């Protein structure tokens, strides 16, 4: 019997294995990953500094223990080089592998923009534990925090950029955030909530540079000169790019599988190729209005659904309302944005509570800030009503 082969070792991959083993214990499973396969929670990458957690401390279960307890054949440090859907064959740096079913949990890759300057290649992104280890190592190599504050420039005032800004400023680093919009989390929050976040992080020392982008990064002695599109410049020690993620569709596209913003999957998580499935940051869900959903709760639900499908229990993916918690202790936020294409407007009813009402006056989303995040369940119910 050929195994179920899973490409990737993030939350989507390991959760699929866990859920599948709850349903049956005999089908062979092979997990192929380019990294070590160690299990960790990716959201912890953007709040580890203030907690003084080193990269190794973020690993909750080593890969070999995961593989042993879940009866998985682990192919770590192995790169997949191609997929042949017709023959159910996967090619890798360790040779060819036949599969019964194939699961693509390839995640997403950081969006990179071209920059000028002789230090442009030194701009970092943090999208994995290995990335975080590199970032952590550079920040702490010659002292940081109270031992000698360093200045980090963050490209992007989106969710990840704001979370890193809060984390680093809380750990004693100087932080400047550069973004082409006029406020943080502009695509996710109403203006009032966005301004509250900007003020809360600003009060801790975060320096905002809105309506500008990083245009160049040059070596300036032991430091970096960061040139902005508005003609100004900043002197920094590190530049972190957090301008967004893009679904990793490289393998799927090369195999002729339909992709758009992500790997397109139907209600059973199957791609356009028979026997090949996708989920997680790499997937574009038909069941969610053809959206990508790079959040923990949708990934967990998709993994549970896919496990049932792989166990011979066809199940349609059902995604309920899943609010997102933004990890900014300066101003905790819980956000349930309206679905794409829903017309309406934000309304501020009470302090730190914003509701999105459609044209018929029906609540279709909300934002809660500070102590109002305790209303999460009540506001979710109100949105469902």
C-alpha positions as CSV (number, residue, x, y, z in Angstrom):
1,X,0.0,0.0,0.0
2,X,1.4,3.4,-1.0
3,X,1.4,5.9,1.9
4,X,-0.5,9.2,2.3
5,X,2.3,11.7,1.7
6,X,2.1,15.1,3.3
7,X,4.4,17.9,2.1
8,X,5.2,20.4,4.9
9,X,5.6,20.2,8.6
10,X,3.7,23.2,10.0
11,X,0.4,23.4,11.9
12,X,-1.6,22.3,8.9
13,X,0.5,19.2,8.2
14,X,0.9,17.9,11.8
15,X,-2.7,18.7,12.7
16,X,-3.9,16.7,9.7
17,X,-1.8,13.7,10.9
18,X,-3.1,14.0,14.4
19,X,-6.7,14.1,13.3
20,X,-6.2,11.2,10.9
21,X,-4.7,9.1,13.6
22,X,-7.8,9.6,15.7
23,X,-9.9,8.0,12.9
24,X,-7.6,5.2,11.9
25,X,-4.1,3.9,12.9
26,X,-2.9,1.7,10.1
27,X,-2.6,3.7,6.9
28,X,1.0,4.5,6.3
29,X,1.8,8.2,6.4
30,X,5.0,9.9,5.1
31,X,5.8,13.5,6.0
32,X,8.3,15.3,3.8
33,X,9.7,18.6,4.9
34,X,12.6,20.8,3.9
35,X,13.3,21.7,7.6
36,X,13.6,19.6,10.7
37,X,9.9,19.0,11.2
38,X,9.9,20.1,14.8
39,X,6.5,21.2,16.0
40,X,6.0,24.8,17.2
41,X,3.3,27.3,17.1
42,X,4.0,29.8,14.3
43,X,2.2,32.7,16.1
44,X,4.8,32.6,18.9
45,X,7.4,33.9,16.5
46,X,6.0,37.5,16.8
47,X,5.9,37.6,20.6
48,X,8.9,35.7,21.8
49,X,11.3,38.6,22.4
50,X,9.4,40.2,25.2
51,X,8.9,36.8,26.8
52,X,12.7,36.3,26.6
53,X,12.2,33.0,24.7
54,X,15.1,31.7,22.6
55,X,14.3,29.9,19.3
56,X,14.8,26.4,20.8
57,X,12.3,27.2,23.5
58,X,9.6,27.7,21.0
59,X,9.7,24.0,20.0
60,X,6.9,22.2,21.8
61,X,7.6,18.7,20.4
62,X,10.7,17.6,18.5
63,X,10.0,16.0,15.1
64,X,11.2,12.6,16.0
65,X,8.8,12.4,19.0
66,X,5.9,13.6,16.8
67,X,6.8,10.9,14.2
68,X,7.1,8.2,16.8
69,X,3.9,8.9,18.6
70,X,1.9,9.4,15.4
71,X,3.5,6.5,13.5
72,X,4.8,8.7,10.7
73,X,7.7,8.1,8.4
74,X,9.6,11.5,8.6
75,X,11.7,12.7,5.7
76,X,13.3,15.8,7.2
77,X,15.6,18.2,5.4
78,X,14.2,16.9,2.1
79,X,13.2,19.1,-0.8
80,X,10.3,18.1,-3.1
81,X,11.3,18.8,-6.6
82,X,8.3,17.7,-8.6
83,X,4.9,16.0,-8.6
84,X,3.5,13.7,-11.3
85,X,-0.3,13.5,-10.7
86,X,-0.9,10.9,-13.4
87,X,1.4,8.3,-11.9
88,X,1.0,9.4,-8.2
89,X,4.7,10.0,-7.9
90,X,6.6,12.7,-6.0
91,X,10.2,13.4,-6.7
92,X,12.5,14.7,-4.0
93,X,16.1,15.3,-3.1
94,X,16.0,11.8,-1.4
95,X,14.5,10.1,-4.5
96,X,11.1,9.3,-5.8
97,X,8.1,8.4,-3.7
98,X,4.8,6.9,-4.7
99,X,1.7,8.0,-2.9
100,X,-1.9,6.9,-2.4
101,X,-3.0,10.5,-1.6
102,X,-0.9,13.6,-1.5
103,X,-1.4,16.6,0.8
104,X,0.1,19.9,0.0
105,X,0.7,21.9,3.2
106,X,3.4,24.1,1.7
107,X,2.4,27.2,3.5
108,X,3.2,30.7,2.4
109,X,6.3,32.7,1.5
110,X,7.1,36.3,2.5
111,X,6.4,38.9,-0.2
112,X,9.7,40.5,-1.2
113,X,10.0,43.9,-3.0
114,X,13.0,45.0,-4.9
115,X,15.2,47.5,-3.0
116,X,18.2,49.6,-3.9
117,X,21.4,49.6,-2.0
118,X,24.4,47.5,-1.2
119,X,22.7,46.0,1.9
120,X,19.4,45.2,0.3
121,X,20.1,41.5,0.7
122,X,20.4,41.9,4.5
123,X,16.7,42.7,4.9
124,X,15.2,39.8,6.9
125,X,11.8,38.1,7.0
126,X,10.5,35.9,9.7
127,X,8.2,33.2,8.5
128,X,9.6,30.1,10.1
129,X,11.5,29.0,13.2
130,X,14.7,29.0,11.1
131,X,14.0,32.6,10.1
132,X,13.4,33.5,13.7
133,X,16.6,31.9,14.8
134,X,18.6,34.0,12.3
135,X,16.7,37.2,13.3
136,X,17.2,36.4,17.0
137,X,20.8,35.6,16.6
138,X,21.6,38.9,14.8
139,X,19.7,41.0,17.3
140,X,21.3,39.4,20.3
141,X,24.8,38.8,18.9
142,X,26.3,42.0,20.3
143,X,23.9,42.8,23.0
144,X,20.4,44.3,22.8
145,X,17.6,45.5,25.0
146,X,19.0,46.9,28.3
147,X,22.5,45.9,27.4
148,X,22.7,48.2,24.4
149,X,19.5,49.1,22.6
150,X,19.4,48.5,18.9
151,X,17.2,50.0,16.3
152,X,15.0,47.8,14.1
153,X,13.1,49.2,11.1
154,X,10.0,47.2,10.2
155,X,8.6,47.3,6.7
156,X,4.9,47.0,7.0
157,X,2.2,48.0,9.5
158,X,0.0,45.0,9.0
159,X,-0.8,42.3,11.5
160,X,2.7,40.8,11.7
161,X,4.5,44.1,11.5
162,X,2.5,45.5,14.4
163,X,2.9,42.3,16.5
164,X,6.7,42.4,16.0
165,X,6.8,46.2,16.8
166,X,5.0,45.6,20.1
167,X,7.2,42.6,20.9
168,X,10.5,44.3,20.1
169,X,9.7,47.6,21.8
170,X,8.6,45.6,24.9
171,X,12.0,43.9,24.8
172,X,13.8,47.2,24.9
173,X,14.6,47.7,21.2
174,X,14.0,50.9,19.3
175,X,11.5,50.4,16.6
176,X,10.4,52.3,13.5
177,X,7.6,51.1,11.3
178,X,7.3,52.2,7.6
179,X,4.1,51.7,5.7
180,X,2.5,53.3,2.6
181,X,-0.9,53.6,4.2
182,X,-1.9,56.4,6.6
183,X,-2.4,54.1,9.7
184,X,-1.6,50.6,11.0
185,X,-3.7,47.6,10.0
186,X,-5.5,49.8,7.6
187,X,-6.9,46.9,5.6
188,X,-8.4,45.2,8.7
189,X,-9.5,47.9,11.1
190,X,-11.9,50.9,11.0
191,X,-10.1,54.2,11.3
192,X,-10.9,54.8,15.0
193,X,-9.5,51.4,16.0
194,X,-6.5,51.9,13.8
195,X,-5.7,55.3,15.5
196,X,-6.1,53.7,18.9
197,X,-3.5,51.1,18.0
198,X,-1.1,53.7,16.6
199,X,-1.4,55.8,19.8
200,X,-1.0,52.8,22.1
201,X,2.2,51.6,20.3
202,X,3.4,55.1,19.9
203,X,3.1,55.6,23.7
204,X,5.6,52.8,24.1
205,X,8.0,54.4,21.7
206,X,7.2,52.9,18.3
207,X,8.0,55.5,15.6
208,X,5.6,55.5,12.7
209,X,6.5,56.6,9.2
210,X,3.3,56.4,7.2
211,X,2.7,57.2,3.5
212,X,6.2,56.0,2.7
213,X,8.0,52.8,1.8
214,X,11.6,51.6,2.2
215,X,13.4,52.3,-1.1
216,X,17.0,51.5,-0.3
217,X,19.3,49.9,2.4
218,X,23.0,50.9,2.4
219,X,25.9,49.9,4.6
220,X,26.7,52.8,6.9
221,X,29.8,51.7,8.9
222,X,28.6,49.1,11.5
223,X,25.0,50.2,10.9
224,X,22.5,50.5,8.0
225,X,21.1,53.6,6.3
226,X,17.5,53.0,5.3
227,X,16.2,55.4,2.6
228,X,12.5,56.1,2.4
229,X,10.4,57.0,-0.6
230,X,9.6,60.4,0.9
231,X,13.3,61.4,0.8
232,X,14.0,60.9,4.5
233,X,16.3,58.3,5.9
234,X,16.7,56.2,9.1
235,X,19.8,54.7,10.7
236,X,19.2,51.2,11.9
237,X,20.8,48.0,12.9
238,X,18.4,45.6,11.2
239,X,15.5,45.8,8.7
240,X,12.6,43.4,9.0
241,X,10.3,43.0,6.1
242,X,6.7,42.2,7.2
243,X,4.8,43.4,4.1
244,X,2.7,40.2,3.7
245,X,2.7,36.6,2.7
246,X,2.0,34.8,-0.6
247,X,0.7,31.2,-0.8
248,X,3.5,28.9,-1.9
249,X,2.0,27.4,-5.1
250,X,5.3,26.6,-6.8
251,X,4.9,22.8,-6.7
252,X,1.2,22.8,-7.6
253,X,1.6,25.1,-10.5
254,X,4.5,23.1,-11.9
255,X,2.3,20.0,-11.7
256,X,-0.6,21.7,-13.6
257,X,-2.8,22.1,-10.6
258,X,-5.2,25.1,-10.7
259,X,-3.9,28.0,-8.6
260,X,-5.0,31.6,-8.2
261,X,-4.1,33.4,-5.0
262,X,-3.5,29.9,-3.6
263,X,-4.0,26.3,-4.5
264,X,-7.7,26.1,-5.4
265,X,-9.5,23.4,-3.4
266,X,-13.1,22.3,-3.3
267,X,-15.3,21.6,-0.2
268,X,-13.4,18.3,0.4
269,X,-10.0,20.1,0.2
270,X,-9.2,18.3,-3.1
271,X,-7.3,20.3,-5.8
272,X,-8.0,20.0,-9.5
273,X,-5.9,16.9,-9.5
274,X,-7.5,13.7,-8.3
275,X,-6.0,12.4,-5.1
276,X,-4.1,15.7,-4.3
277,X,-5.3,17.9,-1.5
278,X,-4.2,21.2,0.0
279,X,-4.8,23.2,3.1
280,X,-3.3,25.9,5.3
281,X,-1.6,29.0,4.1
282,X,-1.2,27.5,0.7
283,X,-4.8,26.9,0.0
284,X,-7.6,28.9,-1.6
285,X,-10.9,27.7,-0.1
286,X,-13.9,27.4,-2.3
287,X,-16.0,27.0,0.8
288,X,-14.9,30.4,2.0
289,X,-15.6,32.4,-1.1
290,X,-12.4,31.5,-2.8
291,X,-10.3,33.1,-0.1
292,X,-7.0,32.2,1.5
293,X,-7.3,32.0,5.3
294,X,-3.8,32.2,6.9
295,X,-5.2,31.9,10.5
296,X,-5.0,29.2,13.1
297,X,-8.7,28.4,13.6
298,X,-9.5,27.8,9.8
299,X,-6.3,25.7,9.6
300,X,-7.5,23.5,12.5
301,X,-10.9,23.1,11.0
302,X,-9.6,22.3,7.5
303,X,-7.2,19.7,9.0
304,X,-10.1,18.0,10.8
305,X,-12.2,17.9,7.6
306,X,-9.3,16.6,5.5
307,X,-8.5,13.9,8.0
308,X,-12.1,12.6,7.6
309,X,-11.9,12.7,3.8
310,X,-8.6,10.8,3.9
311,X,-10.1,8.2,6.2
312,X,-12.9,7.5,3.7
313,X,-15.5,9.7,5.4
314,X,-16.3,12.5,2.8
315,X,-16.9,15.7,4.7
316,X,-17.5,19.2,3.4
317,X,-15.4,22.0,5.0
318,X,-17.7,24.2,7.1
319,X,-16.1,27.4,8.4
320,X,-18.1,29.3,11.0
321,X,-17.3,32.8,12.2
322,X,-13.7,32.8,13.4
323,X,-12.5,36.1,15.0
324,X,-8.8,36.9,14.9
325,X,-6.8,37.9,18.0
326,X,-4.1,40.4,17.3
327,X,-1.1,39.9,19.7
328,X,-0.5,43.6,20.5
329,X,-0.5,43.8,24.3
330,X,-0.3,47.6,24.1
331,X,-3.8,47.3,22.8
332,X,-5.3,43.8,22.6
333,X,-7.6,43.4,19.6
334,X,-10.1,40.9,18.4
335,X,-11.2,41.3,14.8
336,X,-13.9,39.7,12.7
337,X,-13.8,41.5,9.4
338,X,-16.8,41.5,7.1
339,X,-16.6,39.0,4.2
340,X,-15.1,40.4,1.0
341,X,-17.7,42.2,-1.2
342,X,-20.1,43.0,1.7
343,X,-21.2,46.6,1.4
344,X,-21.7,48.7,4.6
345,X,-19.9,50.8,7.1
346,X,-18.2,50.7,10.5
347,X,-20.1,52.1,13.4
348,X,-18.6,53.0,16.8
349,X,-21.3,52.3,19.4
350,X,-19.3,52.4,22.6
351,X,-15.7,52.9,23.6
352,X,-13.4,50.4,21.9
353,X,-16.2,48.6,20.2
354,X,-16.8,48.9,16.4
355,X,-19.5,47.0,14.5
356,X,-19.7,46.6,10.7
357,X,-23.3,47.0,9.5
358,X,-24.4,46.1,6.0
359,X,-26.8,48.1,4.0
360,X,-29.7,46.5,5.7
361,X,-28.4,47.3,9.1
362,X,-27.3,43.7,9.9
363,X,-24.1,43.2,11.8
364,X,-21.5,41.5,9.6
365,X,-18.3,42.0,11.5
366,X,-16.7,43.7,14.6
367,X,-13.6,45.0,16.2
368,X,-13.0,44.9,20.0
369,X,-10.1,46.6,21.7
370,X,-8.6,46.5,25.2
371,X,-10.9,45.2,27.9
372,X,-13.8,45.0,25.4
373,X,-12.2,41.9,23.9
374,X,-14.2,40.1,26.6
375,X,-17.2,40.6,24.4
376,X,-15.8,38.3,21.8
377,X,-18.5,35.6,22.2
378,X,-21.4,38.0,22.5
379,X,-20.3,39.9,19.4
380,X,-19.8,36.7,17.5
381,X,-23.4,35.6,18.4
382,X,-24.7,39.1,17.4
383,X,-23.0,38.7,14.0
384,X,-24.5,35.3,13.5
385,X,-28.0,36.5,14.4
